[in-house]
Amino acid sequence: MMRKKLSLLLAVLFVFSLLLSACASGTNQGGQDQGDKSANQTAQKVEIRLSTWAGAEEAKQLQAILDDLNKKSTTYTIVQDSNPAEYDTRIITQLSGASGPDLFWVSAQRAAQFAAQGAMLDITDRLAKSDHPAAKTDDYFENSLKPFTNNGKIYGLPWLEQPVMLYVNKDLFDQANVSYPDGSWTWDTFLDAAKKLTMDVNGKHPGESGFDAKNIKQWGFTLNGWPPVQMFIWQNGGEVIAEDFSESPIDSPKAMEAFKFYADLVNSPYVPSQQLIRDRGFDAMYKNQQVAMFMGGAADSLDWDVTFKSQAFEVPAGPTGIHATFGDILGMGINAKTKNPDAAFQALLDLTDAIHHWKIMPPRKSLADVQLLQKLHPEKAHSLDAIVKSMNYATSYRYFTNYPDWDNIFWTQLMDPIVNAKGDPTKLVPKVKPQLDAVLQRAK
């Protein structure tokens, strides 16, 4: 309860400080009187402070990139401040003050909020005037720019979009004589494979005489609320938030069919119990070859940093062949209060492009090239074709200012009971939908 009160207080202070800064510092954001400042920046490099959630190893790799950029630039020197602990709370506090970072990493959810609240610098005109490769907005996958766009204005750039992929233990597939996934897989194909890949201690499969559901040694698949049910709803032609944000159509026949598919899968013998997943570790069960299929992000090391043959494939399509997967989007924005908007913008472009050549998957069409990616990421060469194909239909959530409130209800009142308490979607959805709709109405 204390944490919730603290978060609420921070959010109130954050919005209040933005209102004050909007009244007092218009020239910093619009670039109206940047002539003298630009001249000074040309004569002397300015310090651009960057805030990230990078852990120790990632921060070390990032620093090597920054050292190279700083050496080449005559405009800026980027100074890294990386600390993953309570990053969201920390960045809200930093942006609400006058001494926050110039640049900062931001998730898609926070980007949508910060853009709407005015915490991020509007870079729309700057992008249009720039010939930098990272400034070409038409080169980005449409979905990747959405969280950084508000009322037709762009407030940041994505540096990664991870589509959810289907990781497969090819050794276990070979032993069970099951064909590897391909673009034709649907829910039925997937379930058939999961059944054949599930085996009890006596080598029996579900449906066979003598199968012992209480003594399973290998499961076909695993899920614990991840991958998100939204992905399956999209695959079935449904939605959880209407395009105009008017309602949450989770009670549509298409959505309800997907909820049932998800709930049935959680409770099937093809998936370990939630207690067992907690005890043994979610992805650890895949790494230990106790689970034959796992859905994870495109950047995961599950297709190369394991002791068996593993590969990432496209997730199955829905019953009618609709391809859809969840795309997790991360990016970077400029503090609306920065005292050096020109230098910060140049640093944003240079660093965004550098990360595009570092991380999988870069959210730019021109970089979604298998041969190019093989040179950058040879360890994932066997999975890259499926990853690139998945980028064409990867979808993110429909974020809005009050999305955390909506998501909290969606998970605690609907998905947690389905996953952890064998809840019945047909009984839960009618109770939860009015609550979700109310959040959307308050956001208008």
C-alpha positions as CSV (number, residue, x, y, z in Angstrom):
1,M,0.0,0.0,0.0
2,M,2.9,2.4,0.9
3,R,4.5,1.7,-2.6
4,K,1.2,2.6,-4.3
5,K,0.9,5.8,-2.4
6,L,4.5,6.7,-3.2
7,S,3.9,6.0,-6.9
8,L,0.8,8.1,-6.9
9,L,2.6,11.0,-5.2
10,L,5.5,10.8,-7.7
11,A,3.0,10.8,-10.6
12,V,1.2,13.9,-9.2
13,L,4.5,15.8,-8.7
14,F,5.7,14.7,-12.1
15,V,2.6,16.1,-13.9
16,F,2.8,19.3,-11.8
17,S,6.4,19.9,-12.7
18,L,5.7,19.4,-16.4
19,L,3.0,22.1,-16.2
20,L,5.5,24.5,-14.6
21,S,8.2,23.7,-17.1
22,A,5.8,24.2,-20.1
23,C,5.1,27.8,-18.8
24,A,8.7,28.6,-18.0
25,S,10.9,27.0,-20.7
26,G,9.3,27.1,-24.1
27,T,12.5,28.1,-25.9
28,N,14.4,25.0,-24.8
29,Q,11.7,22.7,-26.4
30,G,10.9,24.6,-29.6
31,G,14.4,25.6,-30.6
32,Q,13.3,29.2,-31.3
33,D,16.5,30.9,-29.9
34,Q,19.1,28.2,-30.6
35,G,21.4,30.3,-32.7
36,D,23.9,31.3,-30.0
37,K,23.6,27.8,-28.4
38,S,24.3,26.0,-31.6
39,A,27.4,28.1,-32.2
40,N,28.6,27.3,-28.7
41,Q,28.0,23.6,-29.3
42,T,30.0,23.7,-32.5
43,A,32.9,25.3,-30.7
44,Q,32.7,23.0,-27.6
45,K,31.3,19.5,-27.1
46,V,28.5,19.3,-24.6
47,E,27.8,16.6,-22.1
48,I,24.7,14.5,-22.8
49,R,23.6,12.4,-19.9
50,L,22.0,9.1,-20.7
51,S,19.9,7.1,-18.3
52,T,19.3,3.4,-18.9
53,W,18.3,0.1,-17.2
54,A,21.3,-1.8,-18.5
55,G,22.8,-4.3,-16.2
56,A,26.6,-4.7,-15.6
57,E,27.4,-6.7,-18.8
58,E,25.0,-4.8,-21.0
59,A,26.3,-1.5,-19.7
60,K,29.9,-2.6,-20.5
61,Q,28.9,-3.4,-24.1
62,L,27.0,-0.1,-24.3
63,Q,30.0,1.9,-23.0
64,A,32.1,0.5,-25.9
65,I,29.5,1.9,-28.3
66,L,29.4,5.2,-26.5
67,D,33.2,5.5,-26.5
68,D,33.2,5.1,-30.3
69,L,30.4,7.6,-30.8
70,N,32.0,10.2,-28.5
71,K,35.3,9.8,-30.3
72,K,33.7,10.6,-33.6
73,S,31.3,13.4,-32.5
74,T,32.3,17.0,-32.5
75,T,29.0,17.9,-30.9
76,Y,28.5,15.8,-27.8
77,T,30.0,13.5,-25.2
78,I,27.4,10.9,-23.9
79,V,27.8,10.0,-20.3
80,Q,26.1,6.8,-19.3
81,D,24.1,6.3,-16.1
82,S,22.9,2.7,-16.0
83,N,21.0,1.3,-13.1
84,P,18.2,-1.3,-13.5
85,A,17.0,-1.1,-9.9
86,E,13.5,0.4,-9.8
87,Y,14.1,2.1,-13.2
88,D,10.6,3.3,-13.9
89,T,10.2,4.9,-10.5
90,R,13.7,6.5,-10.8
91,I,13.1,7.9,-14.3
92,I,9.8,9.4,-13.3
93,T,11.5,11.2,-10.4
94,Q,14.4,12.3,-12.6
95,L,12.1,13.7,-15.3
96,S,10.0,15.6,-12.8
97,G,13.0,17.6,-11.6
98,A,15.1,20.1,-13.3
99,S,18.3,18.0,-13.4
100,G,17.1,14.9,-15.2
101,P,19.0,13.1,-18.0
102,D,19.1,14.5,-21.5
103,L,18.4,11.1,-23.0
104,F,16.7,8.1,-21.5
105,W,15.7,4.5,-22.4
106,V,12.0,4.0,-22.3
107,S,9.6,1.0,-22.7
108,A,6.7,1.3,-25.1
109,Q,4.2,1.6,-22.2
110,R,6.1,4.5,-20.6
111,A,6.8,6.1,-23.9
112,A,3.0,6.4,-24.6
113,Q,2.5,8.0,-21.2
114,F,5.5,10.4,-21.3
115,A,4.6,11.5,-24.8
116,A,1.0,12.3,-23.8
117,Q,2.2,14.1,-20.6
118,G,4.8,16.2,-22.4
119,A,7.9,14.7,-20.7
120,M,9.5,13.9,-24.0
121,L,10.8,16.4,-26.6
122,D,8.7,16.6,-29.8
123,I,11.2,15.6,-32.5
124,T,8.8,15.5,-35.4
125,D,10.2,18.5,-37.3
126,R,13.8,17.6,-36.5
127,L,13.3,14.1,-38.0
128,A,11.8,15.6,-41.1
129,K,14.8,17.9,-41.7
130,S,17.4,15.2,-41.0
131,D,19.1,12.9,-43.6
132,H,20.4,10.6,-40.9
133,P,19.5,6.9,-41.5
134,A,17.8,6.6,-38.1
135,A,15.7,9.6,-38.9
136,K,13.9,8.0,-41.8
137,T,10.5,7.3,-40.2
138,D,9.2,5.5,-43.2
139,D,11.9,2.9,-42.7
140,Y,10.6,1.8,-39.4
141,F,8.0,-1.0,-39.0
142,E,4.7,0.9,-38.5
143,N,4.0,-0.9,-35.2
144,S,7.4,0.1,-33.7
145,L,6.8,3.8,-33.9
146,K,3.2,3.8,-32.5
147,P,4.1,4.0,-28.8
148,F,6.3,7.1,-29.5
149,T,3.6,8.9,-31.5
150,N,0.9,11.1,-30.0
151,N,-1.6,13.2,-31.9
152,G,0.5,12.8,-35.1
153,K,3.8,14.0,-33.3
154,I,6.8,11.8,-32.7
155,Y,8.5,11.9,-29.3
156,G,11.1,9.2,-29.5
157,L,12.6,6.4,-31.5
158,P,12.5,2.6,-31.0
159,W,15.8,0.8,-30.9
160,L,14.4,-2.7,-30.6
161,E,11.3,-4.8,-31.3
162,Q,11.3,-8.4,-30.1
163,P,8.6,-10.6,-31.6
164,V,7.6,-13.6,-29.6
165,M,9.0,-16.7,-31.2
166,L,8.4,-20.5,-30.8
167,Y,11.6,-22.1,-29.6
168,V,11.9,-25.8,-30.4
169,N,14.1,-28.6,-29.0
170,K,14.9,-30.2,-32.3
171,D,16.4,-33.3,-30.6
172,L,13.1,-34.0,-28.8
173,F,11.2,-33.4,-32.0
174,D,13.4,-35.9,-33.9
175,Q,13.0,-38.5,-31.1
176,A,9.2,-38.2,-31.3
177,N,9.3,-38.1,-35.1
178,V,7.5,-34.8,-35.2
179,S,8.0,-32.4,-38.1
180,Y,9.5,-29.0,-37.2
181,P,7.1,-26.0,-37.3
182,D,6.6,-24.1,-40.5
183,G,4.4,-21.2,-41.7
184,S,1.4,-23.5,-42.1
185,W,1.2,-24.4,-38.4
186,T,-2.1,-23.4,-36.7
187,W,-3.5,-24.1,-33.2
188,D,-4.5,-27.6,-34.2
189,T,-1.0,-28.5,-35.6
190,F,0.6,-27.0,-32.5
191,L,-1.7,-29.0,-30.1
192,D,-1.0,-32.2,-32.0
193,A,2.7,-31.7,-31.7
194,A,2.4,-30.8,-28.0
195,K,0.5,-34.0,-27.4
196,K,3.1,-36.2,-29.1
197,L,5.9,-34.4,-27.2
198,T,4.3,-35.0,-23.8
199,M,5.4,-38.2,-22.2
200,D,5.0,-39.9,-18.8
201,V,7.7,-41.9,-17.0
202,N,6.7,-45.0,-18.9
203,G,6.9,-43.4,-22.3
204,K,3.1,-43.1,-22.7
205,H,1.5,-40.0,-24.4
206,P,-1.8,-38.3,-23.5
207,G,-4.7,-40.3,-25.0
208,E,-2.8,-43.6,-24.9
209,S,-4.0,-46.4,-22.6
210,G,-2.1,-46.3,-19.3
211,F,-0.9,-42.7,-19.6
212,D,-0.1,-41.4,-16.1
213,A,-0.9,-37.7,-15.9
214,K,0.6,-37.6,-12.3
215,N,4.0,-38.8,-13.4
216,I,4.9,-36.8,-16.5
217,K,8.7,-36.4,-17.3
218,Q,8.4,-34.3,-20.5
219,W,5.9,-31.7,-21.5
220,G,5.1,-30.4,-24.9
221,F,4.8,-26.8,-24.0
222,T,4.7,-24.4,-21.1
223,L,3.0,-21.1,-20.2
224,N,2.3,-19.1,-17.0
225,G,0.6,-16.0,-18.2
226,W,3.4,-15.6,-20.7
227,P,3.1,-15.7,-23.7
228,P,0.3,-13.1,-23.4
229,V,-3.2,-14.2,-24.1
230,Q,-3.6,-11.1,-26.3
231,M,-1.4,-12.8,-28.9
232,F,-3.9,-15.7,-29.2
233,I,-6.9,-13.3,-29.3
234,W,-5.2,-11.4,-32.2
235,Q,-4.6,-14.7,-34.0
236,N,-8.3,-15.5,-33.8
237,G,-9.3,-12.1,-35.2
238,G,-10.2,-10.5,-31.9
239,E,-9.1,-7.6,-29.7
240,V,-8.8,-6.6,-26.1
241,I,-8.9,-2.8,-26.6
242,A,-10.9,-1.2,-29.5
243,E,-8.9,0.8,-32.0
244,D,-10.8,4.0,-30.9
245,F,-10.3,3.1,-27.2
246,S,-14.0,3.1,-26.7
247,E,-14.2,-0.3,-25.0
248,S,-12.5,-3.6,-24.2
249,P,-14.2,-6.2,-26.5
250,I,-13.0,-9.2,-24.5
251,D,-16.5,-10.7,-24.6
252,S,-16.6,-11.0,-28.4
253,P,-16.9,-14.6,-29.7
254,K,-13.4,-14.5,-31.2
255,A,-11.9,-13.3,-28.0
256,M,-13.8,-15.8,-25.9
257,E,-12.7,-18.6,-28.1
258,A,-9.1,-17.6,-27.6
259,F,-9.5,-17.3,-23.8
260,K,-10.9,-20.8,-23.8
261,F,-8.0,-22.1,-25.9
262,Y,-5.6,-20.5,-23.4
263,A,-7.4,-21.8,-20.3
264,D,-7.7,-25.3,-21.8
265,L,-4.0,-25.3,-22.6
266,V,-3.0,-24.2,-19.1
267,N,-5.0,-27.1,-17.6
268,S,-4.0,-29.7,-20.2
269,P,-1.4,-32.5,-19.5
270,Y,0.8,-30.8,-22.2
271,V,1.7,-28.0,-19.8
272,P,3.4,-28.4,-16.3
273,S,1.4,-27.3,-13.3
274,Q,2.0,-23.7,-12.2
275,Q,3.6,-24.9,-9.0
276,L,6.0,-27.1,-10.9
277,I,6.9,-24.2,-13.1
278,R,7.6,-22.0,-10.1
279,D,9.7,-24.7,-8.4
280,R,11.8,-25.6,-11.4
281,G,11.9,-22.3,-13.3
282,F,10.0,-21.2,-16.4
283,D,12.7,-21.1,-19.1
284,A,14.9,-23.4,-17.0
285,M,12.6,-26.3,-17.8
286,Y,13.2,-25.8,-21.5
287,K,16.9,-25.5,-21.0
288,N,16.8,-28.7,-19.0
289,Q,14.9,-30.5,-21.8
290,Q,11.8,-31.1,-19.6
291,V,9.7,-28.9,-22.0
292,A,9.9,-29.4,-25.8
293,M,8.5,-26.0,-26.9
294,F,8.9,-22.5,-25.4
295,M,7.7,-19.1,-26.5
296,G,10.2,-16.3,-25.9
297,G,11.6,-13.1,-27.3
298,A,13.6,-13.0,-30.5
299,A,16.7,-11.9,-28.7
300,D,16.6,-14.8,-26.2
301,S,19.6,-17.2,-26.2
302,L,17.5,-20.3,-26.1
303,D,18.4,-21.2,-29.7
304,W,22.2,-21.2,-29.2
305,D,23.2,-21.1,-25.5
306,V,21.9,-24.6,-24.7
307,T,23.3,-28.2,-24.8
308,F,20.9,-29.4,-27.5
309,K,19.8,-28.5,-31.0
310,S,17.3,-25.6,-30.7
311,Q,15.8,-23.2,-33.1
312,A,13.3,-20.3,-33.1
313,F,10.3,-20.6,-35.5
314,E,7.3,-18.5,-36.2
315,V,4.5,-18.9,-33.6
316,P,1.4,-20.9,-34.9
317,A,-1.3,-19.0,-36.7
318,G,-4.9,-18.9,-35.5
319,P,-7.6,-21.4,-36.7
320,T,-8.3,-19.4,-39.8
321,G,-4.6,-18.8,-40.6
322,I,-4.2,-15.3,-39.1
323,H,-0.5,-14.7,-38.2
324,A,0.1,-12.5,-35.2
325,T,2.7,-12.3,-32.5
326,F,3.4,-9.9,-29.6
327,G,6.2,-7.5,-30.3
328,D,8.0,-6.0,-27.2
329,I,9.2,-2.5,-28.1
330,L,12.0,-0.5,-26.4
331,G,13.3,2.9,-27.4
332,M,14.8,6.2,-26.3
333,G,13.5,9.7,-25.9
334,I,14.9,13.2,-25.1
335,N,14.0,15.0,-21.9
336,A,11.7,17.9,-22.8
337,K,13.7,20.0,-20.3
338,T,17.1,19.3,-21.8
339,K,19.3,22.4,-22.1
340,N,20.9,21.0,-25.2
341,P,18.1,19.9,-27.5
342,D,20.3,20.0,-30.7
343,A,23.1,17.9,-29.3
344,A,20.7,15.6,-27.6
345,F,18.9,15.0,-30.9
346,Q,22.1,14.2,-32.7
347,A,23.1,11.9,-29.9
348,L,19.7,10.2,-30.1
349,L,20.1,9.5,-33.8
350,D,23.6,8.2,-33.6
351,L,23.0,6.0,-30.6
352,T,19.7,4.7,-31.9
353,D,21.4,3.6,-35.2
354,A,24.3,2.1,-33.2
355,I,21.9,0.0,-31.1
356,H,20.1,-1.1,-34.3
357,H,23.4,-2.7,-35.3
358,W,23.8,-4.3,-31.8
359,K,20.5,-5.7,-30.8
360,I,18.0,-8.1,-32.2
361,M,15.6,-7.1,-33.8
362,P,16.3,-3.7,-35.2
363,P,12.9,-2.1,-35.9
364,R,13.9,-0.8,-39.4
365,K,12.9,-2.5,-42.7
366,S,16.2,-1.8,-44.3
367,L,18.0,-3.7,-41.5
368,A,15.6,-6.7,-41.6
369,D,17.9,-8.5,-43.9
370,V,18.9,-12.1,-43.1
371,Q,22.3,-11.9,-44.6
372,L,23.2,-8.6,-42.8
373,L,21.9,-10.0,-39.5
374,Q,23.9,-13.2,-39.9
375,K,27.0,-11.1,-39.9
376,L,26.0,-9.2,-36.8
377,H,24.6,-12.3,-35.0
378,P,26.1,-15.5,-36.4
379,E,25.0,-17.5,-33.3
380,K,21.3,-17.0,-34.3
381,A,21.8,-17.5,-38.1
382,H,19.5,-20.6,-38.1
383,S,16.6,-18.6,-36.5
384,L,16.9,-15.3,-38.4
385,D,14.6,-16.1,-41.3
386,A,11.7,-16.8,-39.0
387,I,12.4,-13.7,-36.9
388,V,12.4,-11.4,-39.9
389,K,9.1,-12.9,-41.1
390,S,7.6,-12.4,-37.7
391,M,8.5,-8.7,-37.8
392,N,5.9,-8.2,-40.5
393,Y,3.0,-9.1,-38.2
394,A,4.4,-8.3,-34.8
395,T,1.9,-6.3,-32.8
396,S,2.2,-4.4,-29.5
397,Y,-0.4,-3.6,-26.9
398,R,-2.6,-0.5,-27.4
399,Y,-1.0,1.7,-24.8
400,F,-2.6,4.8,-23.4
401,T,-2.1,7.2,-20.5
402,N,-4.0,5.0,-18.0
403,Y,-2.8,1.7,-19.4
404,P,-1.2,0.5,-16.1
405,D,-4.6,0.7,-14.4
406,W,-6.2,-1.3,-17.3
407,D,-3.5,-3.9,-17.3
408,N,-3.6,-4.3,-13.5
409,I,-7.3,-5.2,-13.7
410,F,-6.8,-7.4,-16.8
411,W,-4.2,-9.5,-15.0
412,T,-5.4,-9.6,-11.4
413,Q,-9.1,-10.0,-12.1
414,L,-9.0,-12.1,-15.2
415,M,-5.7,-13.7,-16.2
416,D,-4.3,-14.6,-12.8
417,P,-7.5,-16.6,-11.9
418,I,-7.4,-18.3,-15.3
419,V,-3.7,-19.3,-15.0
420,N,-3.4,-20.0,-11.3
421,A,-6.9,-20.9,-10.1
422,K,-8.4,-22.7,-13.1
423,G,-10.8,-19.8,-13.5
424,D,-13.6,-20.1,-16.2
425,P,-13.3,-17.3,-18.8
426,T,-17.1,-17.5,-19.4
427,K,-17.7,-16.5,-15.8
428,L,-14.8,-14.1,-15.4
429,V,-15.1,-12.0,-18.5
430,P,-18.6,-10.6,-17.9
431,K,-17.4,-9.4,-14.5
432,V,-14.1,-7.9,-15.7
433,K,-15.2,-6.2,-18.9
434,P,-17.2,-3.3,-17.2
435,Q,-14.1,-2.6,-15.0
436,L,-11.8,-2.4,-18.1
437,D,-14.3,-0.2,-20.0
438,A,-14.5,2.2,-17.0
439,V,-10.7,2.7,-17.2
440,L,-11.0,3.6,-20.9
441,Q,-13.8,6.0,-20.2
442,R,-11.8,7.8,-17.5
443,A,-8.9,8.2,-19.9
444,K,-10.9,10.2,-22.4
